[in-house]
Each structure stands twice: as structure tokens, then as C-alpha cells.
Amino acid sequence: MKAPVDILVITAHPDDAEYGVAGTVARWVREGRSVAYVLCTSGEKGTTDRALTPEKLAVIREQEQRAAAEILGVREVDFLRYPDQSIEDTPELRKHIVQIIRAYRPHTVVTTDPYRRYVWHRDHRNIGQVVLDAAFPFARDHGAYPDLLEKGYEPHKIKELWFFGAEDVNHYSDIAETFDLKLAALKCHASQMRELNIEDLNEWMRARYRNLAKDSDYELAEAFHRVKLPG
């Protein structure tokens, strides 16, 4: 069983959290809240380099993710090691996520928005849906997966879900004071930065999160669809 955390971030790939929520994670950690990451894949297909095997890339990307998490102050990083580009909304994965939620017992769960339209990685869409369903009602209800009860995974009621990559934004998080930490954490993903071929990552990132903040009161912001769950 895991030590409980305040916030559990569940994503499909290494670097997803750095793009979507790392500035907010850094602020939460500064405020004394505990954060854990769960990565469903190791992102072993995320390269254009044909000489780099999936096995080698998986090792590299896991190392990059752990380094990024350390910069942000994330307490724990778990890799589930499902195949990259193959995340599906299955009863087996849903049960696995329920088990993880019950193990960590978070107040808030953060994941990718399953309802983003058109151009959106299938893994992002599917893991968002799986996490949403696992969080409510499956993690909450003792009648769901009774065998987990036998293993000590007691039901748990999450208070909030935060979805990044959302088109239906209803919450902004000020990251002006933690932007540098977000940028440093993203730079840890060197294997992916080479794929982007961006001349000035700092300016590109500032423009990206300034644009996300344009409908808020903040200079730089991460944007979410935030859902408060019934008790």
C-alpha cells in the first residue's frame, strides 16, 4: 500500500505532465502538498530515430521523467509500462487505475481531457476516460471489484478531477512564479525536445502559456476543466 498523497497525476506518457500541469505541481509542492505521478506507458514509440529501439527509448524516457519529477518535488513516480500507442478503455486497465487511486487516496486527480476533439493522441483520450470512470464511481463504491477489498484496497472518494488539454476550460492556475521550474522539468525530456526542433524553447513556452492565460487574470497560466465530485 502507498503512503497517501494530496494530488495524483495520471498520464499516458513521460512529459505529458510537464506540458499540462507541472507549473501547478511546483506550486502545490511549495504550498506543502504531496504529489505522485503515475505513467501508464514509458513512451517507447516517441521518436523518429529508427536506430533507437523501443526498449532503449523506454529506459531513457523513464530516466527523463524521474529527473523532471525531482526538479518539481514530486514524491513518487510509478510506471505501469503498458504499450505506448496502445492504451484502450478496458475493464482491466480501469480496475488497475482504481487500485492505484485506492492505494494513494488522493484529494485531487489530474489527467488528460478525454473530450478534446479531433487532433488528440488516442492514448491521451483513452486514459482520460479510464481515469474519469475509475475515479467516479468505481474507486468510491465498495461493490466495485470486491477482490480489491480482500487485498486491502478500501474504497476512496476523490474530491476533484482536473483535466488538462481541455477545450472547455473553467479553471486557470497561475504559474508565473513556477514557470522556470516547469521549463527546467520539461528540458529534462531531452529525447523529446530534439523531436520538437524548436529554436528557443523558453520563448515558445512563454508564448504558449501566455496564450492559455489570455482569458484569465494571470500573465502565465495552465488551463483545466475542473470537476468537483459529489460526496
N, C-alpha and C positions, 0 to 999 in steps of 0.2 A: 504493500500500500504506500502511496505517496504522501509526503507532507502537504497539507492544503496550501493553495495559493489564492491570491485575490483575483488574478486575471490569468486566463488560459487562452493562448493564441494557437489556433489550429489552422494550418495551411497545407497546400498541396506540395510546395517546393521550397527549397532554400532560396532566399532573397524575397519571397512574397511578403513576408512580414516587414522587411526593411523598407520596401516601397510603400506598403499600406498603412503601417501603424507604428513604426519604430520611433518616430518623434514623440508620440503619445506614450509609448512604453517607457522611454527615457524619463519623461515627466512623472509617470506613475512611480517609477523606481525612486526618483528623487523625493517623492512625497512619502516614501516608506512602504509602498505596496509591493507585494511579491508577484512575480510574473514567471510563467513557464511557457515554453514553446513545444508544440507537437507538430512534426513534419511528416506528412503521410508518405511522401516519396523522397528519394535522395536526388532527384532532378538529373538522373544519369543520361537523359537524352538531350539535354540542353546545350548542344554545341554544334558548330558547323565544321569542326575539326575531325576529319574522317580517320585520322591516325590515333585519336583519343578514344579508347574503349569505354563503354558504359561503366564497367567495373572500376576503372581508374578515375573516371569523372565523378562517380558516386563518392569515392573517398575524398577527392578534392573538395567537392561541394559540401560535404558534411563538415570538413575541417573549416571551410569558409564560414559556414553557418554558426559553428561554435565560437569562432573568433568574433563574429558580429554580435552574437548574444552576450559575450563577455564585455564588450565595449558598452553595451546598453545596460548591463547589470541584470540580465535575465538569469534567474536562479537555476533553471534546468532546461535541457533540450533533449527531447525524445525523437528518435527516427523510427517510424513504423516500417519503412522500406517496402511499401507497395510499389509495383512497377510504375515508372514515370509514364505519363500519357495514357494511363490505363485505369484511372480512378473511376469507379462506377458506383451508382447508388444501389448497393446491395444490402440485404439483411445482415450479412456477415460483417461488412465494414461498419454499418450502423451500430451493431452490437459492440464492436471494438471501441468505437468512439464513446458509446455510453459507459463502457467500463472505465475508460480514461477520465471522463468527466466525473464519474463517481469516485475515482481514485484521488483526483486533485481537488474536488469540491470547491470550484471557484465561485466567486460572486458574479464575475463577468466573463463571457466567452467572446472572442474576436475571431472572425473568419472572413472568407471572401463572399461577396454577394452572389447568390445563385440566380438572381433575376436580371442581371445585366444582359442587354440584348446584343445579338449579332457577334461582333468580334470580341470574344472572351474565351480564354483557354478552357477546354472541356473539363480538365481536372479542377479548375477553379470553380466552375459552375457546379460540378457534381459534389465536391467536398463541402461547398457551402450548403447545399441541400441536405446532405447527410448530417452535417453538424446541426443544422436547424432542427431536423426531426429528432436527432439524438437528444438535443437539449430539451425539447418540448414535443411530446410528453414523456419520451422513453426513459430518460435519466431520472425523471421525477417519480414515476409510478412503480410501486413495488411489484406489481403484477407483470411488468415487462422483464423478460429474461430472469426467471426465478433462480436459474442456476448461478447467476452472478451473486445473488443473495447468499447462497451457500458458500461462496468463496469470499464473503466479507464485503462485497461492494454494495453498500447501502444506498437507497435512493437519495437523490440530491436535487434541490430546487435552485436553479440558476436565477439570478435576479435580472440580468441584462444580456442581450446579444448585440454586438457591434459588427456591422458588415462594411468592409472597405471595398473599393471598386464599384460603389453603388452609383446608379443614375438618380435614384430617388433619395437625395441627401436630406437629412433632417437634423444633423448634428456636426458641428465643426470643433476641432481640437487645436488649440493654439500651440504651435511648435516653434515659435520664433527663438525661444531660449534653448531649445534642444535640437535645432536643425543641424548644428555642427556634429552632434553625436549621431544623428540619423545618417548624415553624409559619410561619416567615418565608418559606420557599420556597413553601409552599402558598398563602400570601397573594399571591404573585406572579400566581397564576392568577385574577385579578380577574373575568374573564368568567364563570368557573365558580362563584366564591364568591357572586356575585349570584344565580345559579340556586338555590343551596342555601337562601338566605334564613334563615341561622342567626344568632340574636341575639348570641351570644357564642362566636365560633369557638374561642378559647383553651380555654374550659371544655368545649365539645363535643369538641374533640380530646383533651384530657386524660382525659376520661371514656372515650373510645373506646380509647385506648392503655393506660389503667389496666385496662380490662376485658380487653384482649388479654393483659395481664401476669398475670392473676389466678391462673393455674396455674404461674407461674414464680416465681423469687426476686427479681424486679425490680419497681420501682414503676411504670415505664412501659416497654412493650416493643412491638417489632414481631415478628410471628409468621410462621413459614415452615414449609414442608415442604422439608427439606434432603436432597439426594441426593448421595452420593459415587459418582462414576463409576468403573468398572473401568479399570485402566491398560491 
